Structures are given as structure tokens and as C-alpha cells.
Amino acid sequence: MATPSLKAEYWKYLIPVYKQVLTETFGTEFETSQYERQKHRFMQQMSYIGTKNLKSLIYPLVLLRGVTVREITSQQITVYVLSYAYELTRAFHIAFGGRQKMMKPVCETGTVFNTGITLFDRALDSPENTETLKSIISYDYLLELISRKHQRKKDYSHFTEKPLVQVVIALVNEYFIRCHEFFEISKRVAVWEEHTESLLTLFLAAVKGIEYSFKTHVPVQETCAHVLERALAFSKILALDSFLSPDSDSDLFRQDVLDPILDLGKVFVIIDDIRDVPDDIQRGLWSYVILKGALNFNVQVLEDGKRRAESEILEDMLSTEAITQSLQDMFSFYTNSLETLEEFIPSRRVYPLRNLTEKILTYSMDLREEDER
């Protein structure tokens, strides 16, 4: 984690810039009680949805031998990780004409996926867990999960004694089981092939991602492609969860609809990367924002082959327009992706997706001044 002083310096810079872009885009008025009420209401709603799914969906799946609730929550699996995935999957399902009958299982499947991939990322933070994960969740293992439906198990300790890795394996298996159940009903072969290819890309890119650090890769096109590749797969997979179910409109499964979904995914990539700039600098990991600084503004992260001091990298980032341009990119992707979707889908069905994304952009960032935190 980045030092408190580094974070304080960054947020002191970010808050007024972020507020300005929100005001220009949505006309947000921050100095009003209405803003605070609306934010409180939205975060309460997300907390309720996330807590409900954590208790009724995730805990029963992962409370295996040697695995405790604390093991999960210690990995920063907040209720918001669950609620955002649930609500985003719900918004996609509505946009694609999904009916109420399949809404809950589709949304729960998206939640299982997001929790699993988030814990997968957390496990990769530990070199010891990384080697274990790479040996278990291999390309061949994923192909096996794709090729046939496995049975649910209550104990995954035969894979490893590491509790966190057991949780990841349990969630990965549960997700594939649920996808097989959708496919058995819908028989949508083209969706299944696109879906499984995206999943392979995501998991293998996640493992490969540990190699994409400041020291091992210069900021070239390959690095940019990797940073976006795995992150964009997130929104695409949630959308494909809906298409895989039998009640969504299969006629909408086409490239001119999937393309704006990928652009919308960039919104969630960038907001996470903007939030994590100090931590990514500290860990020496490329992100959309840091690449923007390196490629567009010549921000140097290495000097004589060694990583520069974190404070120096951040200082150079803040002296450029890298943050501002990243924010502008984010809101441009937001606007263009939803307008494009409305060319193919009635705006009333796109509205939940537009409304949720706007609320996440407006309320999920902690924009309190330092003395209020």
C-alpha cells in the first residue's frame, strides 16, 4: 500500500479535478444537502444488496474446510464488489430484453464471477499463492471446466492447503457450473464460444499480468493492450452471462452491440485505475492512467534501470495532464458507449445501465476533503 503522505498528496490534487469534470458532465452540485442525501441513499442501497449476496450466496459457497469468513473479508471483498457486479449484470439483462424469471440466477452468476476474479487478483499479490494458482488454474484445467459440467463439491482442500486459493477454486468451479446450466437450456453455441474464449483470455491475462511491471516492460503498445485486455473482459463477460441465459434477445448478440459494451468497460477500468494511482506506483504496476503519463507526457518510472522514488513519479504525474485526460477519456467512453447502445436498443431499456454508471461515477469515489476523512 502507498504511504499515507503519498495518498494525501494525490487526493489533494484529484478531488477538485474530479469534481470539476463531474460538474461539467452531469451538472453535479456538491455543496448541497441533496447531493449528500442521494449519495448516502445510493451507498446504503449498494451495501444492502452486497451484504445480502455475501451472506446468502458467497458464504455458503466458500465456507469450506479451513476457510473462514475472516479469510474472505480480509481480502477486501467489500459489499460493493458484490453489489456493483449484481447491479451491472441486472442492467445488462434488462438492456438485452431479459425477463424477470431469469433475473436472479443471471445476476447471482455475475456476482460469483466478480467475487472469484477479485479474490484471484488478491491471491496473485502473494508470490506463494501465485505459483499455486498457476499450477492449478492452468490452461488445461480451464479447458476441462469448459468441456464438461463438473459436480459441486464441499471440499477443495485436495487441490491445496492454502485457504484463499481454495476459495478461488470453489468460486471458479461454481461459476463454470452455472454457465453450463444456462447453456444446457439456451443452446446458444455462438455465445458459449465467445464467452469461454473471453474467460480464457481473462484468467490467463490475470496470471500474465504479474509480469507487467515497471521493471520488466517499457510502456509500449503490448503493455497498453494487456492493461485493457483483462479489464475489458470483465464487462463483456457480465454481458455474455445475460446472453447465455435463454430469455435475453439473442438477436442483440452481435459485434456492433458488444463493441460499446467494451467501451463501457473502459469506464470501470479507468475509475479503478484513477482511484489506485498511488498504490499502483508503489507496487510498480502499469495502469491506464500511469501509461497515459508515460506515453503522452514522458513521465519516467525508471532511471538507470532502477525504479524511481514513488514520490518523484507521482510528482511528475501530477505536473502533467495525465489524470485530467484520463478522466476526460472515462466520461467520453461513458457518453459514446451508451449513445451507441441506444441506436440498437430502446432507451428505456438502456436507462438502468446509464443510471447505474452515472451513480457509480458520481458517488463511489470518496470526494471528502482530507480533514473530513
Buried (B, 14 or more C-beta within 10 A) or exposed (E): EBEEEBBBBBBEBBBEBBBEBBEEBEEBEEEEEEBEEBBEEBBEEBBEBBBBBBEEBBEEBBBBEEBEEEBBEEBEBBBBBBBBBBBBBBBBBBBBBBEEEBBEBBBBBBBBBBBBBBBBBBBBEBEEBBEBBEEBBBEEBBEEBBEEBEEEBEEBBEBBEBBBBBBBBBBBBBBBBBBBBBBEEBEBEEBBEBBBEBBBBBBBBBBEBBEBBBEEEEBEEEBBEBBBBBBBBBBBBBBBBBBBBBBBBBEBBEEEBBEBBBBBBBBBBBBBBBBBBBBBBBBBBBBBBBBBBBBBBEBEBBEEEEBBEBBBBBBBBBEBBBBBBBBBBBBBBBBEBBEBBBEBBEEEBBBBBBEBBBBBBBBBBEBEEEEEE
